[in-house]
Amino acid sequence: MAQARPKMIIDYQVHAYAANTPERPWARVPNRPEHVTGDEMVSAMDKFGIDGAIYLSPFSMY
């Protein structure tokens, strides 16, 4: 009998983005944290037991 794999939790829509700065200004200021780095995202995922994620580009923010 095959052994069952543990279920993985995948967040299917994460966003990491730089802060609003003169070098990289936002087109509009959304109601979000000031920035979310990749390391901050991974830390949050670890905190909540998320195994993986699919990153969506925040290009339209800039």
C-alpha positions in Angstrom: 0.0 0.0 0.0 1.3 3.4 -0.9 2.0 5.8 1.9 -0.1 9.0 1.8 1.8 12.3 1.4 1.2 15.0 3.8 -0.9 17.8 2.4 0.9 21.0 1.4 -0.6 24.4 1.9 0.1 26.7 -1.1 -0.8 30.4 -1.1 -1.8 31.1 -4.7 -1.5 34.9 -4.6 1.3 36.6 -2.7 2.8 40.0 -3.3 6.2 41.3 -2.3 7.0 44.9 -3.1 9.4 47.7 -2.4 8.5 50.7 -0.3 7.1 53.9 -1.9 10.3 56.0 -2.6 11.2 58.7 -5.1 13.4 56.2 -6.9 10.5 53.8 -7.2 7.2 55.7 -6.7 3.9 54.0 -6.4 1.2 54.9 -9.0 -1.2 55.0 -6.1 -0.9 54.3 -2.4 -3.0 51.2 -1.5 -4.2 50.2 1.9 -1.3 47.8 2.6 1.9 47.5 4.6 4.6 50.0 3.5 6.7 47.2 2.0 6.9 43.4 2.0 10.3 41.9 1.2 10.8 38.3 0.1 12.3 37.5 3.5 9.3 39.1 5.3 7.0 37.0 3.1 8.8 33.8 3.8 8.8 34.6 7.6 5.1 35.2 7.5 4.5 32.0 5.6 6.6 30.0 8.1 4.6 31.6 11.0 1.3 30.3 9.5 2.5 27.0 8.2 2.4 27.8 4.5 4.6 25.5 2.4 4.8 27.4 -0.8 3.4 30.3 -2.8 2.8 31.7 -6.2 4.2 35.2 -6.6 2.2 37.8 -8.6 4.0 40.9 -9.9 3.0 44.2 -8.3 4.2 46.0 -11.4 1.1 48.0 -11.7 1.9 49.6 -8.3 4.9 51.6 -9.8 
